Amino acid sequence: MRADARKNRDHVLAVAGTAITEQGVDVSLRDIARRADVGLATLLRHFPTREALLEALLHTSFEELTATASDLETSSSPEDALGSWLRDCVAWTTEYRGVTVLMAAAIEDPDSALHASCVTLRAAGARLLTRAQAAGTARTDMDGTDLFALIAALAWLGDQPSLAPRADHLFDVVASAILTKG
């Protein structure tokens, strides 16, 4: 990619990140292009779909959360690893309002630009859950899909103005329902 095209792409991603943080994932692509001071055709040349834009924007975060899960597997107790990773995931998903809806749909759609990243993230959480289950510190009647759904539900709580003040408390309630005392 040419240097000027790369610069344009990076600028569009930075502007898109701000717009999505402020307005959610349904922000108009036309609005993102206008804010980035590029034409809609330029935005679509770099990112032909909303999901392609989101994948490019979120790719690094997906990789970081997956790497964090791997690090926690070797550096923390099974219970602490799962609890910490779950909190990190929920915090990250609340950064971009509405992203969990797209992630939930993408995990079921192999053609989605977000599919591979979502499947990898779910697998990372499933490994932590399985490890905690084997240690007797997590419920055994749930799997990685359930964990992924709970992350989405907890992130949704943070997106609701009337519930956001209770999000941390509700996270603790859900985490204590997942994690047992072995």
Solvent accessible surface area in square Angstrom, and as a share of the most:
residue,aa,sasa,rsa
1,M,150,0.67
2,R,168,0.61
3,A,87,0.67
4,D,80,0.42
5,A,22,0.17
6,R,117,0.43
7,K,153,0.65
8,N,58,0.30
9,R,52,0.19
10,D,67,0.35
11,H,85,0.38
12,V,0,0.00
13,L,24,0.12
14,A,65,0.51
15,V,24,0.14
16,A,0,0.00
17,G,11,0.11
18,T,70,0.41
19,A,0,0.00
20,I,3,0.01
21,T,64,0.37
22,E,93,0.42
23,Q,84,0.38
24,G,5,0.05
25,V,8,0.05
26,D,119,0.62
27,V,6,0.03
28,S,54,0.35
29,L,31,0.15
30,R,144,0.52
31,D,28,0.15
32,I,0,0.00
33,A,2,0.02
34,R,156,0.57
35,R,92,0.34
36,A,2,0.02
37,D,132,0.68
38,V,29,0.17
39,G,43,0.41
40,L,47,0.23
41,A,68,0.53
42,T,23,0.13
43,L,0,0.00
44,L,68,0.34
45,R,170,0.62
46,H,41,0.19
47,F,3,0.01
48,P,94,0.59
49,T,73,0.42
50,R,70,0.25
51,E,44,0.20
52,A,24,0.18
53,L,1,0.01
54,L,1,0.00
55,E,33,0.15
56,A,27,0.21
57,L,33,0.16
58,L,0,0.00
59,H,78,0.35
60,T,83,0.48
61,S,24,0.15
62,F,5,0.02
63,E,97,0.43
64,E,102,0.46
65,L,15,0.08
66,T,30,0.17
67,A,53,0.41
68,T,41,0.24
69,A,0,0.00
70,S,50,0.32
71,D,90,0.47
72,L,23,0.11
73,E,45,0.20
74,T,123,0.72
75,S,86,0.56
76,S,32,0.20
77,S,53,0.35
78,P,29,0.18
79,E,42,0.19
80,D,90,0.46
81,A,0,0.00
82,L,0,0.00
83,G,15,0.15
84,S,49,0.32
85,W,1,0.00
86,L,1,0.00
87,R,101,0.37
88,D,59,0.31
89,C,0,0.00
90,V,18,0.10
91,A,61,0.47
92,W,25,0.09
93,T,3,0.02
94,T,45,0.26
95,E,87,0.39
96,Y,22,0.09
97,R,98,0.36
98,G,23,0.22
99,V,0,0.00
100,T,13,0.07
101,V,105,0.61
102,L,33,0.17
103,M,4,0.02
104,A,47,0.36
105,A,59,0.46
106,A,1,0.00
107,I,15,0.08
108,E,129,0.58
109,D,61,0.31
110,P,102,0.64
111,D,137,0.71
112,S,11,0.07
113,A,45,0.35
114,L,0,0.00
115,H,41,0.18
116,A,71,0.55
117,S,14,0.09
118,C,0,0.00
119,V,50,0.29
120,T,66,0.38
121,L,4,0.02
122,R,62,0.22
123,A,44,0.34
124,A,0,0.00
125,G,1,0.01
126,A,27,0.21
127,R,100,0.37
128,L,1,0.00
129,L,2,0.01
130,T,82,0.48
131,R,68,0.25
132,A,0,0.00
133,Q,35,0.15
134,A,93,0.72
135,A,55,0.43
136,G,34,0.33
137,T,22,0.13
138,A,4,0.03
139,R,98,0.36
140,T,110,0.64
141,D,101,0.52
142,M,22,0.10
143,D,77,0.40
144,G,9,0.08
145,T,72,0.42
146,D,61,0.31
147,L,2,0.01
148,F,20,0.08
149,A,58,0.45
150,L,53,0.27
151,I,8,0.04
152,A,25,0.19
153,A,50,0.39
154,L,6,0.03
155,A,1,0.01
156,W,129,0.45
157,L,29,0.14
158,G,26,0.25
159,D,34,0.18
160,Q,47,0.21
161,P,121,0.76
162,S,96,0.62
163,L,59,0.30
164,A,41,0.31
165,P,114,0.71
166,R,124,0.45
167,A,23,0.18
168,D,101,0.52
169,H,92,0.41
170,L,46,0.23
171,F,11,0.05
172,D,72,0.37
173,V,75,0.43
174,V,34,0.20
175,A,11,0.09
176,S,80,0.51
177,A,52,0.40
178,I,3,0.02
179,L,28,0.14
180,T,55,0.32
181,K,177,0.75
182,G,82,0.78
